[in-house]
């Protein structure tokens, strides 16, 4: 229906829309959406990948859908092949959830025997960005706990009149802890989300993949919000302590 309102996820897995059907078809024709981009409209219980709507949106090759019972990870001829298809079944949920840079985390997490000598447990983004990296990877609860704890500790040091050099030492210690634990935190978060979504899924493999990609990935909006909140809190605390 031309008046159907669609929502979709962009490259950062952020929700966009609504768009009417003609607008969505134009966006697809211009290459603005990938086959794995998620769509939702009224009446749907879960987000689903674009490739599931080939016939409804009259996309090229809509009649070339795979036969029933075929591999649900195999892409229809109308779309570009999904690299996740080449992975072991155990790794596919991880790849869908992590999104970009999955190969890097695959190595750091020792998920298979591809990198038997890998020893890299250090995470530079977590060291340099801390809470902002946690927000970027959608670990919101951890970001609040970590950031809140660091801010309370810093405030306590300022109230007690601890010298600036000592306070800087504490901040560096917190950053080192984040860098050393970042990969472990993200692996635990990923495994927990995969387990929860898999247990709750009733819509089949494609629906599960859609939910994993929507829940996982990255969020630039969360980083921007985090910067604003942290700045506001620091200014407020500084004003109250003076």
C-alpha positions in Angstrom: 0.0 0.0 0.0 1.4 3.4 -1.0 0.4 5.0 2.4 2.1 2.3 4.5 4.5 3.9 6.9 7.9 2.1 7.2 10.7 2.4 9.7 14.2 1.2 8.9 17.7 1.0 10.4 20.6 2.8 9.0 24.3 1.8 8.8 24.7 2.6 12.5 21.6 0.4 13.4 19.7 3.5 14.4 16.0 3.7 13.7 14.9 6.1 10.9 11.5 6.9 9.4 8.7 6.8 8.9 8.7 6.7 5.1 5.8 5.9 2.8 6.2 2.9 0.5 7.2 5.0 -2.6 9.8 6.9 -0.6 11.2 3.6 0.8 11.3 2.1 -2.7 13.2 5.1 -4.0 15.7 4.9 -1.1 16.3 1.2 -1.9 16.7 2.0 -5.6 19.3 4.6 -4.8 21.3 2.1 -2.7 20.5 3.7 0.6 19.6 0.3 2.2 21.6 -2.9 2.4 19.9 -6.3 2.1 20.4 -6.8 5.9 18.8 -3.4 6.8 15.9 -4.0 9.1 12.3 -2.8 8.3 9.2 -2.5 10.4 5.6 -1.4 9.8 2.4 -1.5 11.7 1.2 -5.1 12.2 4.6 -6.6 12.5 5.7 -8.2 15.8 9.4 -8.0 15.0 11.9 -6.1 12.8 12.8 -8.1 9.7 15.6 -7.7 7.1 14.8 -6.0 3.8 15.3 -9.2 1.8 12.1 -10.6 3.4 10.0 -7.8 1.6 11.2 -8.4 -1.9 7.7 -9.2 -3.3 5.8 -6.7 -1.1 8.1 -3.8 -2.2 8.3 -5.2 -5.8 12.1 -5.2 -5.7 14.1 -6.6 -8.7 14.3 -10.4 -8.6 11.3 -10.6 -6.2 10.2 -13.9 -7.8 13.6 -15.5 -7.3 13.0 -16.2 -3.6 14.7 -19.4 -2.3 12.7 -22.6 -2.1 11.1 -23.6 1.1 13.4 -25.5 3.4 16.5 -23.9 2.0 19.2 -22.4 4.1 17.7 -19.3 5.8 21.1 -17.6 5.8 21.4 -18.0 2.0 20.7 -14.7 0.2 18.1 -14.5 -2.6 19.5 -13.8 -6.1 18.1 -10.2 -5.9 20.6 -9.2 -3.2 24.3 -9.3 -2.5 25.5 -12.5 -0.7 25.7 -12.1 3.1 29.2 -12.8 4.4 27.6 -14.3 7.5 26.6 -17.3 5.4 30.2 -18.4 5.3 30.5 -18.7 9.0 30.1 -21.7 11.3 26.5 -21.8 12.7 27.8 -21.1 16.2 29.5 -17.9 15.1 26.6 -16.4 13.0 24.7 -14.9 16.0 28.0 -13.2 17.1 28.5 -11.8 13.7 25.0 -10.5 13.5 25.1 -8.9 16.9 28.6 -7.3 16.7 28.3 -6.1 13.1 31.3 -4.2 11.8 34.7 -5.4 13.2 33.4 -8.8 14.0 36.6 -10.4 12.7 38.6 -8.3 15.2 36.4 -9.5 18.1 36.4 -13.0 16.8 40.1 -13.0 17.2 40.2 -11.4 20.6 37.5 -13.6 22.0 39.1 -16.9 20.6 35.7 -18.0 19.3 37.3 -20.6 17.0 40.6 -22.1 16.0 41.3 -19.5 13.3 43.7 -17.6 15.5 45.2 -20.3 17.8 48.1 -18.1 18.9 46.1 -14.9 19.6 46.9 -13.4 23.0 45.5 -9.9 22.5 43.1 -9.1 25.4 43.9 -5.4 25.6 41.3 -3.0 24.1 42.6 0.5 23.1 39.1 2.1 22.5 38.0 1.1 26.0 41.2 2.5 27.4 41.0 5.9 25.6 37.2 6.3 25.6 36.0 4.3 28.5 32.3 5.1 29.1 31.9 6.5 25.6 33.1 3.2 24.0 30.6 1.3 26.3 27.8 3.6 25.0 29.0 3.1 21.4 28.7 -0.6 21.8 25.3 -0.2 23.5 26.4 -1.5 26.9 24.2 1.1 28.6 24.0 -0.5 32.1 27.8 -1.0 32.3 28.3 2.6 31.1 26.1 4.0 33.8 27.7 1.9 36.6 31.3 2.5 35.4 30.8 6.2 34.7 28.8 6.7 37.8 31.4 5.0 40.0 34.3 6.9 38.4 32.4 10.2 38.9 31.6 9.5 42.5 35.2 8.5 43.2 36.5 11.7 41.5 34.1 13.8 43.4 35.2 12.2 46.7 38.8 12.9 45.9 38.1 16.6 45.2 36.1 17.0 48.4 38.9 15.4 50.4 41.4 17.8 48.8 43.5 15.0 47.2 46.3 16.6 45.1 45.7 16.7 41.4 48.6 14.4 40.5 47.1 11.7 42.8 43.6 12.2 41.2 45.2 11.9 37.8 46.8 8.6 38.9 43.4 7.3 39.9 41.9 8.3 36.5 44.7 6.5 34.7 44.1 3.4 36.8 40.4 3.5 35.8 41.3 3.8 32.2 43.8 0.9 32.4 41.1 -1.2 34.0 38.7 -0.4 31.2 41.3 -1.3 28.6 42.1 -4.6 30.3 38.5 -5.6 30.9 36.9 -4.1 27.8 37.0 -7.3 25.6 35.7 -9.5 28.5 32.9 -7.0 29.2 31.8 -6.9 25.6 32.0 -10.7 25.2 29.8 -11.2 28.3 27.3 -8.6 27.1 27.2 -10.2 23.6 26.6 -13.7 24.9 23.9 -12.5 27.3 22.0 -10.7 24.6 22.3 -13.6 22.2 21.0 -16.0 24.9 18.0 -13.7 25.7 17.0 -13.1 22.2 17.4 -16.7 21.1 15.2 -17.9 24.0 12.5 -15.3 23.3 12.5 -15.7 19.5 9.4 -17.2 17.9 9.7 -15.9 14.4 12.4 -18.1 12.9 16.0 -17.5 11.9 15.5 -14.3 9.9 13.5 -12.7 12.7 16.3 -13.7 15.2 18.9 -12.2 12.9 16.9 -9.0 12.7 16.6 -8.7 16.4 20.3 -9.4 17.0 21.3 -6.7 14.5 18.9 -4.2 16.0 19.9 -4.9 19.6 23.6 -5.1 18.8 25.9 -3.0 16.5 26.8 0.5 17.5 25.1 3.8 18.4 26.6 7.2 17.6 23.5 8.8 19.1 24.3 7.2 22.5 27.8 8.6 22.4 26.5 12.1 21.6 24.0 11.8 24.5 26.7 10.5 26.8 29.0 13.5 26.0 26.2 15.9 26.8 25.3 14.2 30.1 28.9 13.8 31.3 29.6 17.5 30.5 26.5 18.6 32.3 27.3 16.5 35.3 30.9 17.7 35.5 29.8 21.3 35.3 27.1 20.8 37.9 29.5 19.0 40.3 32.2 21.6 39.8 29.7 24.4 40.6 28.5 22.6 43.8 32.0 21.9 45.1 33.3 25.4 44.6 
